[in-house]
């Protein structure tokens, strides 16, 4: 995958996990737009875009689950145990 896509996905996730951006869809949309710009410029392939966007979605889902668990008062150990049961 393109280093530009990796860096942007990491930046987007960090913005969400740090609470700078509260809505995961906002960071996802921003990353998708950047990825499409790179695709239109011929810098990346469609597979690169798909891999990057799907990876960010997975990371955001995990981050959102951690936030919900934290609000519910669960510890990391509780969260890990619950996620293994699913």
Beta strands, then each sheet from edge to edge (+ up, - down):
end
